[in-house]
Amino acid sequence: MDQDRGLKALESLVLGRGLCTMCGACARMCPYLETFNGRIVKLHECDLQEGRCFAHCPRTALDLAALNRNRFGSEEVPLELGFQKRVLMGRGLDPGLRGKAQTGGTVSSLVALALEEGLVDAAVLTQRGKDLLPAGRIVSRREEVLECAGSSYVASPSLAALNKGPWQGHERIALVGVPCQIWALEKMRSCELNQDAPARKVVLSIGLFCTWALSYTPFVSFLRRKFPSEVVEAMDITPPPERILRIRTSSGSREVPVEEIRPFVQPACTVCADMTSELADLSVGTVEGEPGWNTLIIRTSAGESILDRALARGILEVKDLPAPNAQHLAQASMLKKRRALEAIKQMEDGKGGYLLADSRWLERVRLGTEGGEQ
């Protein structure tokens, strides 16, 4: 097994242990892997000893120092939130767009701008489909961006759309994803087996803040039992301390305490240490206590460039993120890392190493937890 880096190893170490994030990085690239009703399914056996399915997976071994060096020019980045140029709060200024988008509409505004100004030819987004089943969608127009607005809180194999295309070979692509998808994207970009892959055409990545995602089948079954005759149209989770899942249905608004849906959180989320999509060009979340505003972490020149264009066009407004909010964000991010550290330790392999993370990074988290690193 030590030398196996193919589908058999992926089955044994990830799929068979309930650690699949449903990011979609392995699907529609390998002919033997496909998505079906919120799962990755194997269509046929594969004897390759080394394959892209294993190499791209965000839950197989990684060299985080190398990924940081490739992205930011340094192996050592701040532990709490990753590399950052600026941290702001912002919101879209187009009322029509904000009315359809989640929270402040920042992500939809930026993607629409990138398409309209020809900075990218297409974008890979996530769209909630029939029966709340989300999937990746390739869009090229503002109207299509708005059709993908909103969250489903269900894990989506959106990277499968990036893998499949169809692509002509010359496109510049934007991609919006949660942390595991952004990690997979960076592994796909740097993979030696992947010289001509669509991932290398991604010129702008927008990462979403994410604490966890829900497994599709049990969550949808729960909603059907709870609201048997209603069609779910939109969902949103209120910030702490309330933490309510607010659901807009065909019959009105409904509320569900978040604690009732926690049993449906993907097991893979327990070992995820990234809350803010630390490898993205620009990361976007919500601002607690400021309804309608997004937190923006600008990490690269590409992220900085699209933000500056949006400000110059009057598409966004921004202001400094208040110090208490910035401090709380860093604390929440470190809490997620510490929980992941404990979960990863429990899954330590038999040879003293770790399957799911870089051992040097784990040591940094341990030191940070003990107060040895700020």
Disulfide bonds with the S-S distance in Angstrom:
none
